């Protein structure tokens, strides 16, 4: 199967369902060295008159360095049939294991960011903004104890969707 580039505005996806229930793989790097992580938090929308993805990466994640070191990253959607593979990628660090091979995924190297042949939808994103979450900014303080008791804060990235690929 191959991918075709599509206009993101033509999609009728439920990104809340896809991100929150089916999860995604966020991937950055080069053919020589890349890493991926499972993400179940994020969003898709419009900001600064651009179609964007909002991604959240904890400071402790190995993938953060790859996103920092590259201008682009991908967000891959797979559908429910790949939950086992995405769960594996979420439970293991690329520091310790070649989780892409172990999960049986096939990397594809776009000129801007790696993605996976098994995905059914790929968003190639160009970094636009980064900010570290801070306890001072929380209005609902209960979220600090619930999600950040260990001070492993998320980095918030806004990425412009520069290319959308749908499996054809």
C-alpha positions in Angstrom: 0.0 0.0 0.0 1.1 3.5 -0.6 0.2 7.0 0.7 -1.3 9.9 -1.1 -1.0 13.5 0.0 -4.3 15.0 0.9 -5.7 18.4 2.0 -6.0 18.2 5.8 -9.2 20.3 5.6 -11.0 17.4 3.7 -10.6 15.0 6.6 -13.6 14.1 8.7 -11.6 12.4 11.5 -12.5 12.5 15.1 -9.1 13.5 16.4 -10.4 13.3 20.0 -11.2 9.6 19.4 -8.1 8.9 17.4 -5.6 10.5 19.8 -7.3 9.7 23.1 -8.5 6.1 22.4 -6.5 4.8 19.4 -3.3 6.7 20.3 -0.6 7.9 17.9 3.2 7.6 17.3 5.2 10.8 17.4 8.5 10.3 15.5 11.5 12.4 14.7 15.0 11.9 13.5 16.9 10.9 10.4 17.3 7.6 8.6 20.5 7.1 10.5 19.0 7.7 13.9 15.4 8.3 14.9 13.0 7.5 17.7 9.2 7.2 18.3 6.9 7.4 21.2 3.3 6.7 21.9 1.1 9.7 22.5 -2.5 9.7 23.8 -2.6 13.4 24.6 -2.7 16.2 22.0 -4.9 18.0 19.6 -5.4 19.2 16.1 -6.6 22.7 15.3 -5.9 26.1 13.9 -3.5 28.7 15.3 -1.8 31.7 13.7 -3.9 30.9 10.5 -2.1 27.6 10.2 -3.3 24.0 10.6 -1.5 22.7 13.6 -0.9 19.8 15.9 -0.5 20.3 19.7 1.9 17.7 21.1 3.1 17.0 24.6 6.4 15.3 25.4 7.7 14.7 28.9 11.2 15.9 29.7 12.1 12.3 30.5 11.2 10.9 27.1 14.1 9.9 24.8 12.1 11.2 21.8 12.3 14.7 23.1 15.9 15.0 22.0 15.0 13.9 18.5 12.2 16.5 18.3 14.6 19.2 19.6 17.3 18.3 17.1 15.0 18.3 14.0 12.7 20.9 12.4 10.0 18.3 11.6 8.3 15.4 13.2 5.5 13.1 12.3 2.3 12.1 14.0 1.0 8.7 12.8 -2.5 7.3 13.3 -3.0 3.6 13.0 -6.5 2.6 14.0 -7.4 0.2 16.8 -5.8 -2.9 15.2 -2.3 -1.6 16.2 -2.9 -1.1 19.9 -0.5 -3.9 20.9 2.3 -2.3 18.9 1.6 1.2 20.2 1.4 -0.1 23.8 4.8 -1.7 23.3 6.3 1.6 22.0 4.8 3.4 25.0 6.2 1.0 27.6 9.8 0.8 26.2 12.4 3.4 25.7 14.4 3.7 22.5 17.4 4.2 24.8 17.2 0.5 25.7 15.6 -1.4 22.8 15.0 -1.0 19.1 11.3 -0.8 19.7 10.4 -0.1 16.1 11.8 -3.5 15.1 10.5 -5.2 18.2 7.0 -3.9 17.4 7.2 -5.0 13.8 6.8 -1.5 12.4 8.3 -0.4 9.1 9.8 3.1 9.0 9.4 5.2 6.0 11.8 8.2 5.6 10.1 11.3 4.1 12.4 14.1 3.2 11.2 15.9 6.4 10.4 13.3 9.0 10.2 9.5 9.5 6.8 7.8 9.7 5.4 4.2 9.5 4.1 2.2 6.6 1.5 0.6 8.8 -0.2 4.0 9.6 -3.4 5.0 7.9 -2.9 8.7 8.4 0.3 10.7 8.8 0.8 14.3 9.7 4.2 15.8 8.9 4.7 18.8 11.2 7.1 21.7 11.3 7.9 23.0 14.8 6.5 26.4 15.4 6.5 26.8 19.2 7.8 25.1 22.3 7.1 25.8 26.0 7.6 24.0 29.2 4.6 23.5 31.4 4.8 25.2 34.7 3.0 24.8 38.0 2.5 28.5 38.1 0.3 28.4 35.0 -2.2 25.8 36.3 -5.6 27.1 37.2 -6.8 23.7 38.3 -4.1 22.9 40.8 -5.3 19.3 41.3 -3.7 18.4 37.9 -0.3 19.1 39.3 -0.5 16.4 42.0 -2.3 14.0 39.7 0.0 14.3 36.6 3.2 16.0 37.8 3.9 14.9 41.3 7.4 13.7 40.1 8.1 17.1 38.3 8.4 15.3 35.0 6.8 18.2 33.1 5.6 18.2 29.5 7.1 20.3 26.8 4.3 21.7 24.7 4.9 21.8 20.9 2.8 23.4 18.3 3.7 22.0 14.9 2.3 23.3 11.6 0.9 20.5 9.5 3.0 20.8 6.3 1.8 17.6 4.8 -1.0 15.1 5.4 -0.7 11.6 4.0 -3.5 9.1 3.8 -3.1 5.4 3.0 -4.5 4.7 -0.5 
